[in-house]
Structure formats: structure tokens, C-alpha cells
Amino acid sequence: MMRKFNIEVVEKLRCLIAASDSVRISDFIRHYPAIDFAEMVSELEDTEIAGLVRLISDDELASLMEESEDRERIRIARTLDNRRLLTAFEYMQKDDIVDMLGDFPIRRRKELIRLMKSSDQAIINNLLKYPEDSAGGLMTTDYIALHDDLTVADALDSIRHEGPKTDLIQTIFVIDSRRNLIGSISLRQLLTAPKETQIRRLMDAQVISVTPEADQEEAALLVSRYDLYAIPVVSRAKQILGIITVDDIIDVIIEEYNNDMLQLAGVNVEEDLNSTWKESVRMRLPWLLVNLATAFLASFTVNLFQSTIQQVVALSAVMTIISGMGGNAGTQTLSILVRALSRQELDKKEILHHLLKEIAVGVLDGASCGAVTAIVVFFMYHNGFLSLIVLLAMIGNMFVSAIFGFLVPVILQKCHADPAVASSIFVTTATDTLGFFIFLGLANLTLPLLLR
């Protein structure tokens, strides 16, 4: 979403484009961070974007495309011919180029790759073969790797030469004669070490790395755990293929968090406010139909005790409280488990211990909430047996919610399914259906007492 302070400025940008004032547009761009300028451009019409890209330099165009969302990159690219686009690519990181090409129609993608230099073609084709959400799809090939036999003085000369072409120079990777990754060294170490020292004596030989097939979440966890500026991507033979920088990792963390939140609510990750009504219906309806099926299951359970409800009408008013509180408690447990699984914090040896803890928490929460509910119900209906049933049913449903809230995401992960996708449906179904069954079953067993 565009920041409020940019809304008025967009009109000024429109005026500069209409006046074809390239000098003032360049001055305008320098006054704002690249991400803010990209958000302004997203508010422009296609014709205005076409006018803008004719007035800005190639490096300004590259910066604009790097900071734009995928949808906006495509809009910008449509206004450019292949030659201009390739010129802008020279100022962009290879991973950003691959991200753009992945969204292009296949025909244009092939045309652009065919027009590239042979060396760039090889790099781009190699990156395109990896899935977008893998470490290989996320990595960039613009990094600094130095041979271990270099002296500090020679290493600094290489950094001065290669530094302007790379995103990151805080961490330097060390390789042997076969390009195998054998260590890393910080720029600070190089600047403070004697010039004649070989870098193999200064490097840290314990390098955290990932393979190109690794999921982007795994790379994000490692960067977060070990406080890395970048994580190298290596082949099975330990040859360095590229690196993933911390700014890309931050994007992954935000993306994965947003995806998990949407999937917990049964919303497709591809949907946003700009989706058409047809796309929204197509993506939402399947989950709603699944929820409808589970609602019928809960309704069927209630229907089994219809005669009991007809004799004690108060049951119909109270039973939704039991099922609702169970659903809320199950969602709490579920959220904790999904987060723990995404961070790989759940030790297999401690699953039983954590499950028993969640059950204990569920029973205690159920007893507390049940006691409050029982007191309120007693003052409403002046029926001590009904209050007792409410207390027992609340404890029972919280017990159920703890078990299902814990086990459902664990089982889904064991089945190689994303625990954030369908967990909430299973947990809600269990707490609603079993909540109604426990409460109404207890009521049916003690019906003569309730009717006194």
C-alpha cells in the first residue's frame, strides 16, 4: 500500500511526465527512497508509465523494476522494447532478472534470453531451472569469492575490483582451487589484518550453507539462527553456486508469514485486493464448501439430540458457548504449533511432553472458563445441574481442542502437507462436533435431573 505522504506527490510526478522534463524527474527520484518511488509509479496509468520510462536513465529504470511488485514489473516491461529492457538488466542483480523473466510470457522470455550475452544466458538459464521458492531460485550469482592462497593485500585489491558489481561485500567467501567453499571472512577482518597474511589463516572454516534444492524457509531459518549477512548456496560437491542476501531473506520471512496467515483462514495466497471477482470466487469457494460440509457434520450431531433440546430449551442457548470456546482454545494451540513447526522448534523426542502440557493447559483453562460460565448460567436459569453440565462440557471440549490443536498440524507435516493450509478446518470441525456431542450427551444422560 502506498504511503499517505506520497499521494499528493504523485500528482507532481504526473505533471513532470506530462512536461517531459527528464532533468527534474531525475532530481525528483533522488529525493525519495527507491521503494517509495516504485509505490508512486504503481499509481500511474500505463500511458504515464510509458512516458516515464522514456525520460529516466537505464540505472534509474533498473532500480525502479527491482523495487516494484511483480504485477508492476510486468506493466513496466510491457512499455519497453527488448533492447531497452536488456540494457536495464545490466544494472540489475541476476536473481531479480530471473524473478522478472519467470513472470513473462514464454515467447518473450525466450526472445530476451536469446539476445543476452552467452555468459549471461548460461547464468539465467541455470537460475531459471530452480523452483521460485527454493534456495536456488532465490540466490544471486553476484558475490565475491577469493582463493585461499591470496594474501590480505591481494584480497583487498580483488574486492576493490569486484565490489561495485556485487550487492554484498561485508562477507567474503573463500574457495580452494576446485571452487569448493572452504570458509568465509569478514571485510573487517581483512581491513585490520597484516597485508602479507594469507586469508586461509584468517577465515572461519565453519560455513553455514544450503543446497539449491532447499526450501527458502530453511535458508531463512539458518540466516535468522546464525545472524548471517548472507548464506551461500552450494552444490552437493560443495562448490559455491551463489548466495542469498539478508534483504531477500527478510522478504521470504514476510512472504511466509503472510502466506501462513492467509492459509490458516482458508484464503489463497495468490489473491489480493486487485483480484477480479471471478478470481476471488474461484479461490475462496472451495474452502467455503469444505467448511459447509463440516458445518453439516456439527448440525447432524445436534440433530441427534433434538428431543433433548426440545425438553430443555436452555440447552440451545448454552451449547454455542461450549463449541465457540473450544474453537478459540484450539486455534490458540494450533497457532503455537504452526509457528513451532515453521521454525523447526518441535523436537520429536519431546512431542509427548508438549502434548501433555497442552492438555493440562486445556483442562485448567476449561475449568476456569467453565466455572465462570456455570455461574452465569445458574443465575440465568436457576438450574444447578445445568451449570454442572456446562462446567464438565467446557473442560471436556477444551481437552479435545488441546489434543486436536496439537496433533492435527503435526500429522499434516508428517504427511508432507503444509500444516497451515487445512489445520484450522480439522480443528474447528473437531471442537464443534465433539463440543456439541459432549455437552448434549451429558444433558441427555442427566435429563431427568435437568427437568426437576
N, C-alpha and C positions, 0 to 999 in steps of 0.2 A: 504494500500500500504506500502511496506517495505521501511524504511528509507534508503537513499543512503549510509550512513556510515556503514550500515550492510551488503551491498552486498559483499564486499571483505571479511568480517569476516565469511560469510557462508562457504567459501572455507576452512577456518581454522577449522570450526566445522566439515566439511566433513572429513578432514584429521584425526581429533581426533576420529571420529566414526570408520573410516577405521582401525585405530590403536588400537581400543578397549581400549582406555585409559580413564577409568572411573574417575580417580583422577583428571586428567587435564580437563575433561569435567565439573566436579563439580566446579572446580576453574573458568572455563570459564563462567559458568552460573552465578556465584556470581558477575561477573564484569558487568552484564547488567541487567536493569530492566526486570521484568518478561514479560511485554508486548512486549519488543524488542526481547527477546529470542523467544517468540512464533512466531513473524513475521519471524525470521530467519528459524525456523523449518518449516514454511509453504512453504519455497523454496526447501525443501528436497524431494527426491523421497520416495515412500512408503517403499522400502527396507532400505533406510537410516534411516527413522523414526523407523522402526522395530529394527534396530541396536542401535539407540539412547536410546529407552525406556528400553532396556535390561541393559544399562550402568548407568542409573540415579536412584536416590533413589525414594521411594514412594512419599515423600513430594515434591520433585522436579517435579515428574510426575503430581501430583495433581495441582501444581502451573501452569505448562505448559497447562494443559487442561482447567483450569479456565480462562486463559488469551487468549486462542485460539478462533478463529471464529468457528461457528457451523460446517462448512464444514471440517475444520481441526480437530476438536474434533472427528468427525466420522472416519477420516483417522487414527488418533492415536488409537482410540478404536479398530479398525479392527486388529491392530497388537498385541493386548493384549488378554489373556485368561480371563475368568470371575473372577478367584481368584485374579489375579493381579489388575484388574480393581476395584474390591471391596476393596482391600487394599488401593488403591489410594483414593477411595471415603471417607475413614475415615479422610482424611486430607482436604476434600472439604466442602464448605457450602452446605446445603441441597438444596437451590434454584438452585445452579449451577449443582448439580447432577440431579435434575428434568429437567433442560434445556437439559442436555445431553440425558437422557432417553427418552425425548419427541421426539428426532430425531432418535432414534434407531428403527430397525425393531421390530415389536410387539413380535415376538418369543424371541429375545434376551432380550428385556426389561423384559418380564415375568420371564425369567431364572434368571436374576440379582436380581430382587425383591425377588424371592423365596429363593435365597441364603443369603439374608440380615438377620440381627437380627430382631426379631419380632418388637422391638420398632422402628427401622428404617423403617421397612416395613409400619407400620401404618402412620408414618410421610410422607414418599414418596408417598404412595397411596393417602393420603389426599391432598397433593400438586398437584398431577397429575390430580385431578378432576377439577381443575380450569383452565379456558382458559389461554393461554400463555400471552395474552395482558391484563390480569386483575390484580388487586392488589394481589389476592390470588396466581396467577401464578408467580408473581414477588417476593413475600415475602420469607424471610428465617425464620426458626424456631430457629435459634441460636441467642438468645438475653438474656438480664438479666432483670428479673422481681422480685422484692422484696416485701414481705408483709409489709403492712403499719405500723405494730406494732413493727418492728425491730428498734433497736437503730442505730445511726450512726456507732458505733464500730462494731456491728454485720453485718451491711450492707457492710462495707468495707471488712470484713472477707469473706463474700459471693462473693464479686466482685473479690477478690484475687483467690478464688477457681474456679469461673465460667469464669472469664475474658479470660484465654487462649483459651477457646472453642468458643468464640464469635468474630464477626467482629467489634463490636462497644461497647465501654464502656463509651463514653462521655455522653450518655443519658441513665439513668436508669429508668425503668418503675415501677410504684407502683401498686400493686394489693391488693384486700381485700381477705377475707377467701374463697370466691367463685371464685377467679381468675378473678374477674371483674376489668377492668382497671379503676383506680380512680385518677391517677396522674402521674407525671414524675418529676425527679430530676436530676440535672447535677452532674457529678463526682466532679466538682469544689466545688459545694455546700457541698458535703459530706466531702471533704478533709478539708474544712475550718470551719465546724460546730462543736460544742461541742460533744464529744463522746456519752454522755448519752441522747442526744436529739432523740426523735422518728422521723422517717423520714416523718410521716404523717404531722408533723408540718412544715416541710421544703418544701414539694412537691408543685408543681404547679398543681392545680386541673383542670385547663382548658387545656385538652389534645386534640390536633387535631388528628383525626383518620379517617380511611376509612374501609368499609366493603370489604370482599374478592371478591365480585362480581363487585366492582367499576372498571371502566376502568383505565388503567395505566396512561392515560393523566390526569385524575382527581387527582391521587396521586401526579404526577409531579407538577401540578399547586399548590397544597397545600404546598408541600415542598418548592417550589420557593417563594410563597407568605409569608410564615411564617419563612423562613430561618431555616429549621429544619435539623438536622443531620440524623434523621430517622423518619419515620411515622409508628405508629402501625396499624396493621390490626386486627379488632375486629369483633366478631360475632354480631348478632342482639341483643343478651343479654349482649353485652359489654364485653364479655370475650376476652382476648387477644389471638390471634392465631399465630401471627408472626409480623415481622417488615420489612419495606422496607428501605434500607440504601441509603444514598445520592449518592453513586457511581452507584448504579443501576438506580437511578432517572436520573442521567446525561446521562446514556446510553439510557434511554427512550426518553429524550428530543432530543438527536441526532437522534435517530431512527425515531421519529415522524416528525422531521423537514425534514429529507431525504425523508421519505415517502410522505409528502405533496408536496415537490418539484417535485418528480417523477410523482405523480398522476396529478399534475397540467399540466404536459407535456404529459399526457396520457401514461406513462410508468409503467409497472407492477412492484410493489415493490420487487418481487422475482427475477427480472432479474439483472444480473451484467455482468462484462466483461468475466467471466468464463462460462456463459451460452452458450449452444450449439446453432448453427444457427437455428436448428429446434425449440428450446425453445424460442429464440428471435422472430422468425417469428410468432409463436403461440401466444405470449403475446402482440406483437405490432400490428399485422394485424387488430384485431377487432376495435381498436381505429382509425386506419387509414381509415378503411371502413366507420366508423361513420363520420369522418372528410370529407371523399369523398362525402358522402350524403349531408352534409351541404354545401360543395362547389358547388354541383349541384343546390342547392336552390339559392345560390347567383348568379350562372350563369343564372338560369331561370329568375331572376329579371332583369339582364342586357339584356337578350333577349327580354323582354317586350318593351324595348326602343331602339330596334335595328335600326328602321328607323330614330330616332332622332340622334343616334350616327353617322349614315351614312351621315347625313346632316351637322353635326358639328363634324368633326373628332377629334378635340382637346379634346372633352369630354372623349374619350377613354384613353387619356394620363393623364388626371387630376383625373378621378374617383378613381383610385387606391390609390391616396394620401389621399383622403377623408376616404375611408374604412380602410386604414392602420393606420391612426392617430386615428380613432375611436377605433380600436382594441387595440392599445397601451394604450389609456386612460382607456379603460375598464379593461385591465389587471392590471393597477395601482390600480383602485378602488377594483377590485377583490382580489388582494393580501392583501390590508389593511383589507378587511372584513374577509378573511380566517384566518388571524392572530388574529384578534379580537375575532372571534368565537372560535378558538382553545384555547384562553386564557380566554374565558368566560367574555370578557370585554363589550359585547354589551348588554346594558340594554333594555328590551322590551319597557319600557316607553319612551325611547329616540330614538327609531328606526326612527320615522318621522323626528325628529330634525336632525339626522345624514344623512338621505336620502336627505333632503332639502339642507344640507351643500354640499353634494357630487354633487347635481345638480347644485348648484351655482358655485362650482369649475369647473365643466364640461363646463358650459356656458362661464365662464371667460377664461378658457384655450382654448375653441373653438374659441372665439372671437380673442384671441391673435394669435393663430396658423393660424386661417383663414385670419386675416389681412396680415400676412407675406406671406401666400400662394397666396392671391389675388394680392398682389403687384408683385410677381414673375410672376404669370400667365398673368398679364396685360402687362408686358414688353415682354413676350414671344409671346402673341397672339394679343396684342393691341385691346382687346375687354373688355370694361368696364362692360358690362352686364355679361360676363362670370366670371369676377373677383367678381362681387356682388353675383352671384350664389355660387361660391366657398366659400365665406365668410359665407353665410347663411347655406349652406350644412355642413360646418365644425362645426358651432355652433350646428346645429340640430343633427349631429352624435355624438358629444361629450355629448350632452344632453341625447341621447339614451344610450350611453356607461356608463354614470354615473348611470342611472336607473337600467340597466341590471347588471352592475358590482356589484351593491349593493344588489339588490333583489334576484338574482339567488342563491348565497350561503346561504342567509337567508332562502329562500324557501326550498332548498335542506336539510338544517338542520332540518327544521320543519317536513319534510317528513322522518326524521331519516336516511338520506343519508349523506355520508361524503362530505362536501362542496368542498373539494379539488379534488375530483375524476373527476367530469364531468362539473364543473363550467366553465372552460375555453372554452369548446366546445359550450355551450349555449351562452356565452357572445360573442365569436368570430362570431358565426352564426348571432346573432342579429346585431352586428356592421357592418358586411359585407353586409348583406342583406338589412337592413334599410339604411345603408350609401349609397349604390348604388341607392336605391329607392328614398331617399330624394334628392340626387344630380341630378339624371336623371329625376325625376319627376319635379323638379324646372326648369330644362333645357327644358323639353317638354312644360311646361306651358308658358315659355318665348321664345319659339323657334323663333317666328318672329323677336323679338328684337336681338337674337343672330345672325341671318342671315343678319342683316343690314350691 
